[in-house]
């Protein structure tokens, strides 16, 4: 069993009791089928399109049946995010023992995972629920907790004090989430480069010399360039702050 699977196997949910009556209906669909339907929507459209009503329409069942199996939209969204976090954990490369390489791999794999789940990065940045841990059923693994534990183990092997390790984790994930949200919302300067350059060009250069100086290079910035520069600056800063060589 791999280290990641060992980690995941230790964070299964405690048993819970379902409440409420099963609605009267001539047709029923399993909870797993409902969650898979939600996952299919989230992969091809966006997380915001996932709803109890949408699941009922897609599967041809009463809304009450969806609520009976899933409880609430919160549980539905958490199930979808848990699937995304499972993918994030499974795609994370094994540690190399070189902290800078391991953190680079962590950041890149997180960015790539968010890119495959439209709306996930925006949700993480704007919502308070399920950004870290998930609401799972008995026998299911909370892949948010499993991922958090896995990264904590990597940072612990670096010999970092807890507060320093927590800051490294938070800053890296925050940076990755911002870049991913910029990409999914088409917010990079390059995406709106013509508007930016054209707007500044309407005014005399001597009136706004700073804007004239920045406009063209700013309008050329895209998300990949911002990611490459940002991750290098972060890791360089960590190296100086932590006081460890990159191959430690």
C-alpha positions in Angstrom: 0.0 0.0 0.0 1.4 3.4 -1.0 2.0 6.2 1.6 -0.9 8.2 0.2 -3.3 5.3 0.4 -2.1 4.6 4.0 -2.9 8.2 4.9 -6.4 8.1 3.2 -7.3 4.8 5.0 -6.9 6.5 8.4 -9.4 9.3 7.8 -12.7 7.6 7.1 -15.8 9.1 8.5 -17.5 8.0 11.7 -20.9 6.4 11.3 -23.9 8.7 11.1 -27.7 8.1 11.1 -29.9 9.2 8.2 -33.0 11.0 9.2 -36.3 11.5 7.4 -38.6 9.2 5.4 -38.0 7.9 2.0 -40.3 9.8 -0.4 -43.1 7.9 -2.1 -41.9 7.5 -5.7 -42.2 4.9 -8.4 -38.5 5.4 -9.3 -35.4 5.6 -7.2 -31.7 6.2 -8.0 -28.8 5.4 -5.7 -26.9 8.0 -3.8 -23.8 7.1 -5.7 -25.5 7.6 -9.0 -26.6 11.1 -7.9 -23.1 12.0 -6.8 -21.7 10.7 -10.1 -24.2 12.9 -11.9 -23.1 15.9 -9.9 -19.5 15.1 -10.7 -20.2 14.9 -14.4 -21.8 18.3 -14.3 -19.0 19.8 -12.3 -16.4 18.4 -14.7 -18.0 19.7 -17.9 -19.7 22.9 -16.8 -19.0 24.4 -13.4 -19.5 23.7 -9.7 -22.2 26.4 -9.5 -24.4 24.4 -11.9 -24.6 21.6 -9.4 -27.9 21.6 -7.5 -30.5 19.2 -6.1 -33.1 20.3 -8.7 -30.6 19.8 -11.6 -29.7 16.3 -10.3 -33.4 15.3 -10.1 -34.0 16.5 -13.7 -30.9 14.8 -15.0 -31.9 11.4 -13.5 -35.6 11.8 -13.8 -36.5 11.5 -10.1 -38.4 13.6 -7.6 -36.5 16.4 -5.8 -37.6 14.8 -2.5 -35.7 11.6 -3.5 -32.5 13.6 -4.1 -32.9 15.3 -0.7 -33.5 12.0 1.0 -30.3 10.4 -0.3 -28.1 13.5 -0.2 -29.5 15.5 2.7 -28.7 19.0 1.4 -26.9 20.9 -1.3 -24.0 21.3 1.1 -23.5 17.6 1.2 -23.8 17.4 -2.5 -21.2 20.1 -3.1 -18.9 18.5 -0.5 -19.2 15.1 -2.3 -18.1 16.7 -5.6 -15.3 18.6 -3.9 -14.2 15.4 -2.2 -13.9 13.7 -5.6 -11.8 16.6 -6.8 -9.6 16.4 -3.7 -9.2 12.6 -4.2 -7.9 13.3 -7.7 -5.6 15.9 -6.3 -4.1 13.5 -3.8 -3.8 10.6 -6.3 -2.0 12.8 -8.8 0.4 14.2 -6.3 3.9 12.9 -7.2 5.7 10.9 -4.5 8.2 13.0 -2.4 11.7 13.2 -3.7 13.3 14.2 -0.4 14.3 17.6 -1.9 12.0 20.1 -0.3 12.0 22.6 -3.1 11.2 20.0 -5.7 8.4 18.5 -3.5 6.8 21.9 -3.0 7.0 22.7 -6.7 5.3 19.4 -7.5 2.6 20.1 -4.8 1.9 23.5 -6.3 1.8 22.4 -9.9 -0.4 19.3 -9.2 -2.9 21.5 -7.2 -3.0 24.0 -10.1 -3.6 21.3 -12.7 -6.4 19.6 -10.6 -8.2 22.9 -10.2 -7.9 23.5 -13.9 -9.8 20.2 -14.5 -12.7 21.2 -12.2 -14.3 24.5 -13.4 -15.3 26.7 -10.6 -13.4 24.9 -7.9 -10.8 27.5 -7.4 -13.4 30.3 -7.2 -15.4 28.3 -4.7 -12.3 27.8 -2.5 -11.5 31.5 -2.5 -15.0 32.8 -1.9 -16.7 30.2 0.3 -16.1 29.2 3.9 -17.4 25.6 3.7 -15.5 22.6 2.5 -12.3 24.5 1.5 -10.3 22.1 3.6 -12.3 19.2 5.0 -15.3 17.4 3.6 -18.6 16.1 4.9 -18.5 12.3 4.1 -20.6 9.3 4.9 -19.6 6.2 7.0 -16.9 4.2 5.2 -15.9 7.1 2.9 -12.6 8.9 3.0 -12.3 12.6 3.6 -9.8 13.4 0.9 -9.5 17.0 2.1 -8.2 15.7 5.5 -6.1 13.0 3.7 -4.4 15.7 1.5 -3.8 18.0 4.5 -2.2 15.2 6.4 -0.1 14.1 3.5 1.3 17.6 3.0 1.8 18.0 6.7 4.0 14.9 6.7 6.1 16.3 3.9 6.6 19.6 5.7 7.3 17.8 9.0 10.1 15.8 7.4 11.7 19.1 6.4 12.2 19.7 10.1 10.2 22.9 10.1 8.5 24.3 13.2 4.7 23.9 13.1 3.9 27.6 12.6 6.5 27.9 9.7 5.2 24.8 8.0 1.6 26.0 8.3 2.5 29.3 6.7 4.4 27.6 3.8 1.3 25.4 3.1 -1.1 28.3 3.3 0.8 30.7 1.1 1.5 28.1 -1.5 -2.2 26.9 -1.7 -3.4 30.5 -1.6 -1.2 31.5 -4.5 -2.2 28.4 -6.6 -5.9 29.1 -5.9 -5.6 32.7 -7.1 -3.8 31.7 -10.3 -6.4 29.0 -11.0 -9.3 31.4 -10.3 -7.7 34.0 -12.6 -7.6 31.4 -15.4 -11.1 30.0 -15.0 -12.6 33.5 -14.8 -10.5 34.9 -17.7 -9.1 37.7 -15.5 -5.4 37.7 -16.7 -4.2 41.1 -18.1 -3.5 39.4 -21.4 -7.1 38.3 -21.8 -8.1 42.0 -21.7 -4.9 43.3 -23.2 -6.4 45.3 -26.0 -8.8 47.1 -23.7 -6.0 47.9 -21.2 -3.7 49.3 -23.8 -6.4 51.1 -25.7 -7.8 52.7 -22.6 -4.5 54.1 -21.4 -3.7 55.3 -25.0 -6.6 57.6 -24.9 -4.8 59.9 -22.5 -1.6 62.0 -23.0 1.4 60.1 -21.8 2.6 63.1 -19.7 -0.7 63.1 -17.8 -0.3 59.4 -16.7 3.3 58.5 -17.1 3.1 55.6 -14.7 0.2 54.1 -16.5 1.8 54.6 -19.9 5.0 52.9 -18.6 3.1 49.8 -17.3 0.3 49.4 -19.9 2.0 47.4 -22.6 4.0 45.0 -20.4 1.1 44.6 -18.0 -1.3 43.8 -20.9 1.1 41.1 -22.0 0.9 39.1 -18.7 -0.9 35.8 -18.8 -1.6 33.2 -16.1 1.3 30.8 -17.0 3.8 33.7 -16.8 2.3 34.9 -13.5 2.5 31.3 -12.1 6.1 30.7 -13.1 7.3 34.0 -11.7 5.2 33.8 -8.6 6.2 30.2 -7.6 9.9 31.0 -8.1 9.6 34.1 -5.9 7.7 32.2 -3.2 10.2 29.3 -3.2 13.2 31.7 -3.2 11.6 33.5 -0.2 11.0 30.2 1.6 14.6 29.1 1.1 15.9 32.3 2.6 13.3 32.3 5.4 13.7 28.6 6.3 17.4 28.6 6.0 17.6 25.2 4.2 19.4 24.5 1.0 17.1 23.4 -1.9 18.3 19.8 -1.7 18.0 19.4 2.0 
